[in-house]
Amino acid sequence: MFSIAYPLGDVLLLAVAARLLLGTGVKAVSYGLLALAIVLLLVADPLYSLLSINRISETNPVAIGWMLSYVVFGAAALHPSMRCLRAGARERGAADPAPHRAAYNCRT
Protein backbone atom coordinates (compact mmCIF):
# COMPACT_ATOMS: atom_id res chain seq x y z
CA MET A 1 0.00 0.00 0.00
CA PHE A 2 2.75 2.46 0.91
CA SER A 3 4.91 1.49 -2.04
CA ILE A 4 2.57 3.39 -4.35
CA ALA A 5 2.62 6.55 -2.21
CA TYR A 6 5.81 8.05 -3.65
CA PRO A 7 4.85 7.59 -7.32
CA LEU A 8 1.39 9.01 -6.67
CA GLY A 9 2.92 11.91 -4.78
CA ASP A 10 5.25 12.53 -7.70
CA VAL A 11 2.32 12.63 -10.13
CA LEU A 12 0.57 15.14 -7.88
CA LEU A 13 3.78 17.16 -7.62
CA LEU A 14 4.12 17.13 -11.39
CA ALA A 15 0.56 18.46 -11.72
CA VAL A 16 1.30 21.27 -9.28
CA ALA A 17 4.50 22.11 -11.16
CA ALA A 18 2.63 22.20 -14.46
CA ARG A 19 0.03 24.53 -12.96
CA LEU A 20 2.72 26.83 -11.61
CA LEU A 21 4.83 26.94 -14.74
CA LEU A 22 2.09 27.02 -17.36
CA GLY A 23 -0.02 29.67 -15.65
CA THR A 24 -0.18 33.22 -16.89
CA GLY A 25 1.70 36.11 -15.41
CA VAL A 26 5.27 37.09 -14.76
CA LYS A 27 7.56 34.29 -13.64
CA ALA A 28 9.68 35.39 -10.70
CA VAL A 29 12.97 33.84 -9.61
CA SER A 30 11.12 31.92 -6.93
CA TYR A 31 9.19 30.11 -9.68
CA GLY A 32 12.47 28.91 -11.16
CA LEU A 33 13.67 27.76 -7.76
CA LEU A 34 10.41 25.90 -7.18
CA ALA A 35 10.75 24.23 -10.57
CA LEU A 36 14.33 23.20 -9.79
CA ALA A 37 13.31 21.74 -6.43
CA ILE A 38 10.49 19.78 -8.05
CA VAL A 39 12.82 18.44 -10.73
CA LEU A 40 15.27 17.32 -8.05
CA LEU A 41 12.49 15.48 -6.24
CA LEU A 42 11.17 13.97 -9.46
CA VAL A 43 14.65 12.59 -10.17
CA ALA A 44 15.44 11.40 -6.65
CA ASP A 45 12.21 9.49 -6.01
CA PRO A 46 12.33 7.19 -9.07
CA LEU A 47 16.05 6.70 -8.51
CA TYR A 48 15.30 5.50 -4.99
CA SER A 49 12.62 3.14 -6.34
CA LEU A 50 15.02 1.79 -8.93
CA LEU A 51 17.73 1.21 -6.33
CA SER A 52 15.23 -0.44 -4.00
CA ILE A 53 13.92 -2.77 -6.70
CA ASN A 54 17.46 -3.86 -7.54
CA ARG A 55 18.23 -4.25 -3.81
CA ILE A 56 21.10 -1.79 -3.93
CA SER A 57 21.61 -0.29 -0.50
CA GLU A 58 23.73 2.64 -1.67
CA THR A 59 21.23 5.51 -1.51
CA ASN A 60 23.62 8.42 -0.90
CA PRO A 61 22.91 10.05 -4.30
CA VAL A 62 19.21 9.85 -3.55
CA ALA A 63 19.65 11.41 -0.13
CA ILE A 64 21.71 14.20 -1.67
CA GLY A 65 18.95 14.80 -4.23
CA TRP A 66 16.31 14.98 -1.52
CA MET A 67 18.40 17.30 0.66
CA LEU A 68 19.16 19.60 -2.27
CA SER A 69 15.49 19.77 -3.18
CA TYR A 70 14.57 20.74 0.38
CA VAL A 71 17.26 23.44 0.42
CA VAL A 72 16.03 24.81 -2.91
CA PHE A 73 12.41 24.77 -1.66
CA GLY A 74 13.58 26.83 1.31
CA ALA A 75 15.52 29.20 -0.94
CA ALA A 76 12.40 29.70 -3.07
CA ALA A 77 10.32 30.48 0.00
CA LEU A 78 12.87 32.95 1.36
CA HIS A 79 13.72 34.65 -1.93
CA PRO A 80 12.63 38.31 -2.08
CA SER A 81 10.74 37.69 -5.33
CA MET A 82 8.22 35.63 -3.35
CA ARG A 83 6.71 38.95 -2.23
CA CYS A 84 5.78 39.66 -5.84
CA LEU A 85 3.72 36.49 -5.92
CA ARG A 86 1.78 37.57 -2.85
CA ALA A 87 1.31 41.07 -4.25
CA GLY A 88 -0.14 39.58 -7.44
CA ALA A 89 -2.65 37.59 -5.42
CA ARG A 90 -3.61 40.71 -3.48
CA GLU A 91 -4.25 42.59 -6.74
CA ARG A 92 -6.52 39.80 -7.95
CA GLY A 93 -8.55 40.13 -4.77
CA ALA A 94 -7.52 36.87 -3.16
CA ALA A 95 -8.32 36.58 0.53
CA ASP A 96 -5.52 36.63 3.08
CA PRO A 97 -4.83 33.06 4.21
CA ALA A 98 -4.09 33.97 7.81
CA PRO A 99 -4.12 37.66 8.68
CA HIS A 100 -3.65 36.88 12.37
CA ARG A 101 -0.09 35.65 11.89
CA ALA A 102 2.66 37.87 13.24
CA ALA A 103 4.77 37.30 10.13
CA TYR A 104 1.97 38.77 8.03
CA ASN A 105 2.18 42.01 10.00
CA CYS A 106 5.96 42.26 9.46
CA ARG A 107 5.76 42.73 5.70
CA THR A 108 7.14 45.87 4.11
VEXLUM-663613 format. One line per field, with one value per residue: residue number from 1; x, z, y of N, C-alpha, C in turn. Coordinates in nm, 3 decimals. Atoms other than C-alpha are relative to their C-alpha. Example, Ala and Ser with C-alpha at 12.3 -4.5 7.8 and 13.67 -1.06 7.14 Angstrom:
// residues 2
num <- c(1 | 2) $
n.X <- c(0.089 | -0.082) $
n.Z <- c(0.000 | -0.006) $
n.Y <- c(-0.119 | -0.119) $
ca.X <- c(1.230 | 1.367) $
ca.Z <- c(0.780 | 0.714) $
ca.Y <- c(-0.450 | -0.106) $
c.X <- c(0.090 | -0.077) $
c.Z <- c(0.000 | 0.073) $
c.Y <- c(0.120 | 0.109) $
***
This chain:
// residues 108
num <- c(1 | 2 | 3 | 4 | 5 | 6 | 7 | 8 | 9 | 10 | 11 | 12 | 13 | 14 | 15 | 16 | 17 | 18 | 19 | 20 | 21 | 22 | 23 | 24 | 25 | 26 | 27 | 28 | 29 | 30 | 31 | 32 | 33 | 34 | 35 | 36 | 37 | 38 | 39 | 40 | 41 | 42 | 43 | 44 | 45 | 46 | 47 | 48 | 49 | 50 | 51 | 52 | 53 | 54 | 55 | 56 | 57 | 58 | 59 | 60 | 61 | 62 | 63 | 64 | 65 | 66 | 67 | 68 | 69 | 70 | 71 | 72 | 73 | 74 | 75 | 76 | 77 | 78 | 79 | 80 | 81 | 82 | 83 | 84 | 85 | 86 | 87 | 88 | 89 | 90 | 91 | 92 | 93 | 94 | 95 | 96 | 97 | 98 | 99 | 100 | 101 | 102 | 103 | 104 | 105 | 106 | 107 | 108) $
n.X <- c(0.082 | -0.083 | -0.096 | 0.055 | 0.015 | -0.097 | 0.036 | 0.120 | -0.041 | -0.075 | 0.097 | 0.065 | -0.101 | -0.014 | 0.118 | -0.017 | -0.106 | 0.056 | 0.090 | -0.082 | -0.084 | 0.078 | 0.096 | -0.032 | -0.063 | -0.145 | -0.066 | -0.105 | -0.112 | 0.048 | 0.059 | -0.110 | -0.050 | 0.100 | -0.010 | -0.122 | 0.022 | 0.090 | -0.077 | -0.087 | 0.082 | 0.048 | -0.113 | -0.044 | 0.097 | -0.011 | -0.131 | 0.011 | 0.080 | -0.083 | -0.100 | 0.068 | 0.041 | -0.121 | -0.058 | -0.127 | 0.017 | -0.071 | 0.099 | -0.055 | 0.040 | 0.141 | 0.009 | -0.051 | 0.105 | 0.108 | -0.047 | -0.010 | 0.134 | 0.053 | -0.071 | 0.049 | 0.134 | -0.018 | -0.052 | 0.113 | 0.090 | -0.065 | -0.046 | 0.079 | 0.101 | 0.123 | 0.094 | 0.072 | 0.107 | 0.106 | 0.058 | 0.087 | 0.123 | 0.073 | 0.060 | 0.112 | 0.107 | -0.001 | 0.011 | -0.119 | 0.016 | -0.003 | -0.042 | -0.034 | -0.139 | -0.091 | -0.085 | 0.078 | -0.006 | -0.137 | -0.034 | -0.037) $
n.Z <- c(0.000 | -0.007 | 0.110 | 0.108 | -0.048 | 0.062 | 0.139 | 0.006 | -0.043 | 0.109 | 0.103 | -0.053 | 0.004 | 0.140 | 0.035 | -0.063 | 0.074 | 0.128 | -0.026 | -0.031 | 0.111 | 0.121 | -0.029 | 0.058 | -0.090 | -0.001 | -0.075 | -0.086 | -0.028 | -0.089 | 0.085 | 0.050 | -0.111 | -0.025 | 0.108 | -0.022 | -0.113 | 0.044 | 0.088 | -0.085 | -0.063 | 0.102 | 0.038 | -0.115 | -0.038 | 0.083 | -0.020 | -0.122 | 0.033 | 0.083 | -0.087 | -0.091 | 0.077 | 0.028 | -0.131 | -0.017 | -0.123 | 0.011 | 0.033 | -0.025 | 0.102 | -0.019 | -0.117 | 0.042 | 0.082 | -0.088 | -0.081 | 0.087 | 0.033 | -0.117 | -0.011 | 0.107 | -0.041 | -0.099 | 0.068 | 0.074 | -0.096 | -0.061 | 0.101 | -0.001 | 0.107 | -0.046 | -0.032 | 0.122 | 0.018 | -0.094 | 0.046 | 0.113 | -0.053 | -0.064 | 0.106 | 0.056 | -0.098 | -0.077 | -0.144 | -0.078 | -0.058 | -0.146 | -0.037 | -0.141 | -0.021 | -0.026 | 0.117 | 0.097 | -0.039 | 0.014 | 0.141 | 0.029) $
n.Y <- c(-0.119 | -0.118 | -0.004 | -0.082 | -0.137 | -0.090 | -0.030 | -0.083 | -0.133 | -0.062 | -0.041 | -0.119 | -0.105 | -0.038 | -0.081 | -0.132 | -0.069 | -0.041 | -0.113 | -0.116 | -0.044 | -0.028 | -0.106 | -0.130 | -0.095 | -0.012 | 0.107 | -0.054 | 0.091 | 0.106 | 0.103 | 0.083 | 0.081 | 0.104 | 0.099 | 0.076 | 0.089 | 0.107 | 0.088 | 0.081 | 0.104 | 0.093 | 0.086 | 0.079 | 0.103 | 0.122 | 0.060 | 0.080 | 0.119 | 0.087 | 0.061 | 0.093 | 0.118 | 0.078 | 0.033 | -0.069 | -0.077 | -0.128 | -0.103 | -0.132 | -0.098 | -0.032 | -0.087 | -0.131 | -0.061 | -0.045 | -0.113 | -0.117 | -0.049 | -0.069 | -0.127 | -0.088 | -0.041 | -0.105 | -0.120 | -0.058 | -0.063 | -0.116 | -0.095 | -0.124 | -0.004 | 0.064 | -0.108 | -0.036 | 0.097 | -0.036 | -0.126 | 0.033 | 0.058 | -0.108 | -0.079 | 0.076 | 0.003 | 0.123 | -0.022 | 0.029 | 0.133 | -0.004 | -0.136 | -0.009 | 0.038 | -0.112 | -0.019 | -0.077 | -0.140 | -0.048 | -0.025 | -0.139) $
ca.X <- c(0.000 | 0.275 | 0.491 | 0.257 | 0.262 | 0.581 | 0.485 | 0.139 | 0.292 | 0.525 | 0.232 | 0.057 | 0.378 | 0.412 | 0.056 | 0.130 | 0.450 | 0.263 | 0.003 | 0.272 | 0.483 | 0.209 | -0.002 | -0.018 | 0.170 | 0.527 | 0.756 | 0.968 | 1.297 | 1.112 | 0.919 | 1.247 | 1.367 | 1.041 | 1.075 | 1.433 | 1.331 | 1.049 | 1.282 | 1.527 | 1.249 | 1.117 | 1.465 | 1.544 | 1.221 | 1.233 | 1.605 | 1.530 | 1.262 | 1.502 | 1.773 | 1.523 | 1.392 | 1.746 | 1.823 | 2.110 | 2.161 | 2.373 | 2.123 | 2.362 | 2.291 | 1.921 | 1.965 | 2.171 | 1.895 | 1.631 | 1.840 | 1.916 | 1.549 | 1.457 | 1.726 | 1.603 | 1.241 | 1.358 | 1.552 | 1.240 | 1.032 | 1.287 | 1.372 | 1.263 | 1.074 | 0.822 | 0.671 | 0.578 | 0.372 | 0.178 | 0.131 | -0.014 | -0.265 | -0.361 | -0.425 | -0.652 | -0.855 | -0.752 | -0.832 | -0.552 | -0.483 | -0.409 | -0.412 | -0.365 | -0.009 | 0.266 | 0.477 | 0.197 | 0.218 | 0.596 | 0.576 | 0.714) $
ca.Z <- c(0.000 | 0.091 | -0.204 | -0.435 | -0.221 | -0.365 | -0.732 | -0.667 | -0.478 | -0.770 | -1.013 | -0.788 | -0.762 | -1.139 | -1.172 | -0.928 | -1.116 | -1.446 | -1.296 | -1.161 | -1.474 | -1.736 | -1.565 | -1.689 | -1.541 | -1.476 | -1.364 | -1.070 | -0.961 | -0.693 | -0.968 | -1.116 | -0.776 | -0.718 | -1.057 | -0.979 | -0.643 | -0.805 | -1.073 | -0.805 | -0.624 | -0.946 | -1.017 | -0.665 | -0.601 | -0.907 | -0.851 | -0.499 | -0.634 | -0.893 | -0.633 | -0.400 | -0.670 | -0.754 | -0.381 | -0.393 | -0.050 | -0.167 | -0.151 | -0.090 | -0.430 | -0.355 | -0.013 | -0.167 | -0.423 | -0.152 | 0.066 | -0.227 | -0.318 | 0.038 | 0.042 | -0.291 | -0.166 | 0.131 | -0.094 | -0.307 | 0.000 | 0.136 | -0.193 | -0.208 | -0.533 | -0.335 | -0.223 | -0.584 | -0.592 | -0.285 | -0.425 | -0.744 | -0.542 | -0.348 | -0.674 | -0.795 | -0.477 | -0.316 | 0.053 | 0.308 | 0.421 | 0.781 | 0.868 | 1.237 | 1.189 | 1.324 | 1.013 | 0.803 | 1.000 | 0.946 | 0.570 | 0.411) $
ca.Y <- c(0.000 | 0.246 | 0.149 | 0.339 | 0.655 | 0.805 | 0.759 | 0.901 | 1.191 | 1.253 | 1.263 | 1.514 | 1.716 | 1.713 | 1.846 | 2.127 | 2.211 | 2.220 | 2.453 | 2.683 | 2.694 | 2.702 | 2.967 | 3.322 | 3.611 | 3.709 | 3.429 | 3.539 | 3.384 | 3.192 | 3.011 | 2.891 | 2.776 | 2.590 | 2.423 | 2.320 | 2.174 | 1.978 | 1.844 | 1.732 | 1.548 | 1.397 | 1.259 | 1.140 | 0.949 | 0.719 | 0.670 | 0.550 | 0.314 | 0.179 | 0.121 | -0.044 | -0.277 | -0.386 | -0.425 | -0.179 | -0.029 | 0.264 | 0.551 | 0.842 | 1.005 | 0.985 | 1.141 | 1.420 | 1.480 | 1.498 | 1.730 | 1.960 | 1.977 | 2.074 | 2.344 | 2.481 | 2.477 | 2.683 | 2.920 | 2.970 | 3.048 | 3.295 | 3.465 | 3.831 | 3.769 | 3.563 | 3.895 | 3.966 | 3.649 | 3.757 | 4.107 | 3.958 | 3.759 | 4.071 | 4.259 | 3.980 | 4.013 | 3.687 | 3.658 | 3.663 | 3.306 | 3.397 | 3.766 | 3.688 | 3.565 | 3.787 | 3.730 | 3.877 | 4.201 | 4.226 | 4.273 | 4.587) $
c.X <- c(0.087 | 0.099 | -0.050 | -0.007 | 0.097 | -0.032 | -0.126 | 0.029 | 0.077 | -0.093 | -0.072 | 0.096 | 0.022 | -0.119 | 0.010 | 0.105 | -0.052 | -0.092 | 0.079 | 0.069 | -0.078 | -0.105 | 0.044 | 0.067 | 0.151 | 0.058 | 0.116 | 0.109 | -0.046 | -0.071 | 0.108 | 0.058 | -0.097 | 0.008 | 0.125 | -0.017 | -0.090 | 0.073 | 0.093 | -0.077 | -0.046 | 0.111 | 0.037 | -0.097 | 0.004 | 0.137 | 0.000 | -0.080 | 0.082 | 0.107 | -0.062 | -0.041 | 0.119 | 0.076 | 0.141 | -0.016 | 0.071 | -0.099 | 0.053 | -0.036 | -0.146 | -0.017 | 0.050 | -0.105 | -0.115 | 0.042 | 0.012 | -0.137 | -0.060 | 0.068 | -0.051 | -0.144 | 0.009 | 0.050 | -0.111 | -0.094 | 0.059 | 0.047 | -0.088 | -0.107 | -0.129 | -0.103 | -0.082 | -0.117 | -0.117 | -0.067 | -0.093 | -0.131 | -0.086 | -0.070 | -0.119 | -0.116 | -0.007 | -0.003 | 0.133 | -0.016 | -0.003 | 0.044 | 0.042 | 0.145 | 0.088 | 0.088 | -0.072 | 0.011 | 0.138 | 0.037 | 0.029 | -0.077) $
c.Z <- c(0.000 | -0.115 | -0.117 | 0.039 | -0.069 | -0.148 | -0.013 | 0.046 | -0.108 | -0.112 | 0.045 | -0.004 | -0.142 | -0.046 | 0.059 | -0.075 | -0.135 | 0.017 | 0.029 | -0.124 | -0.125 | 0.022 | -0.064 | 0.104 | -0.010 | 0.086 | 0.077 | 0.019 | 0.088 | -0.078 | -0.053 | 0.108 | 0.036 | -0.106 | 0.017 | 0.115 | -0.039 | -0.091 | 0.082 | 0.070 | -0.101 | -0.056 | 0.115 | 0.035 | -0.091 | 0.012 | 0.126 | -0.027 | -0.081 | 0.084 | 0.096 | -0.072 | -0.027 | 0.126 | 0.018 | 0.122 | -0.002 | -0.045 | 0.026 | -0.109 | 0.014 | 0.117 | -0.033 | -0.085 | 0.084 | 0.080 | -0.085 | -0.034 | 0.117 | 0.019 | -0.106 | 0.027 | 0.102 | -0.061 | -0.078 | 0.095 | 0.058 | -0.099 | 0.000 | -0.109 | 0.041 | 0.040 | -0.121 | -0.024 | 0.091 | -0.044 | -0.118 | 0.047 | 0.065 | -0.105 | -0.063 | 0.098 | 0.080 | 0.149 | 0.068 | 0.066 | 0.151 | 0.047 | 0.146 | 0.028 | 0.018 | -0.120 | -0.106 | 0.030 | -0.017 | -0.143 | -0.022 | -0.118) $
c.Y <- c(0.126 | 0.009 | 0.084 | 0.147 | 0.097 | 0.026 | 0.085 | 0.143 | 0.073 | 0.046 | 0.127 | 0.119 | 0.050 | 0.085 | 0.140 | 0.081 | 0.049 | 0.121 | 0.127 | 0.055 | 0.036 | 0.108 | 0.131 | 0.088 | -0.004 | -0.111 | 0.061 | -0.105 | -0.115 | -0.110 | -0.094 | -0.089 | -0.111 | -0.110 | -0.087 | -0.100 | -0.117 | -0.097 | -0.089 | -0.112 | -0.104 | -0.088 | -0.092 | -0.114 | -0.123 | -0.068 | -0.087 | -0.128 | -0.099 | -0.070 | -0.101 | -0.128 | -0.091 | -0.037 | 0.056 | 0.092 | 0.135 | 0.107 | 0.141 | 0.101 | 0.041 | 0.095 | 0.140 | 0.072 | 0.052 | 0.122 | 0.127 | 0.057 | 0.076 | 0.136 | 0.098 | 0.044 | 0.114 | 0.129 | 0.069 | 0.074 | 0.128 | 0.105 | 0.124 | 0.006 | -0.070 | 0.105 | 0.041 | -0.094 | 0.034 | 0.129 | -0.024 | -0.058 | 0.108 | 0.086 | -0.070 | -0.011 | -0.128 | 0.033 | -0.033 | -0.136 | -0.001 | 0.138 | 0.013 | -0.037 | 0.122 | 0.029 | 0.084 | 0.149 | 0.059 | 0.032 | 0.147 | 0.051) $
***
